[in-house]
């Protein structure tokens, strides 16, 4: 039996919803040389760091699906990329937090690069016409750097917000057989 507190579920859902709204409304105007920030990816990785791989997998899938549904490419590649990335980032849950924000933001950058690379591989496998190496250097690498920049800005506030729900009372739990 797996137990989730109502407030943990609510804060993760609110964070994902806010990231989705930001992705749809603010990401296109913030595009630099064709590189658009991925607010959903940043949210999934940070939530996975705090909540672990199980929540990372679930939120990664739904965030990736939302990303794919509002995008112009095939549905599925980002869902797979963020599911895998949420799992990997969630495994880092206990090891990632040091005395500063530098290590988590650096690991977030590496996780973003992994997610972008998985996304490009999936697009190539599914037959999207592109040069993999050109896309890697013009989309994946700059995209990971953009995610790191976003993380520097949102990481402290988002971790504080997500950790607020960790002190909730035991009576506010949802029980799920898992």
Secondary structure, 3 states (H helix, E strand, C coil): CEEEEHHHHHHHHHHHHHHHHHHHHCCCCCCECCECCCHHHHHHHHHHHHHCHHHHHHHHHHHHHHHHHHCCCCCCHHHHHHHHHHHHHHHCCCCCCCCCCHHHHHHHHHHHHHHHHHHHHHHHHCCCCCCHHHHHHHHHHHHHHHHHHHHHHHHHHHHHHHHHHHHCCCCCEEEECC
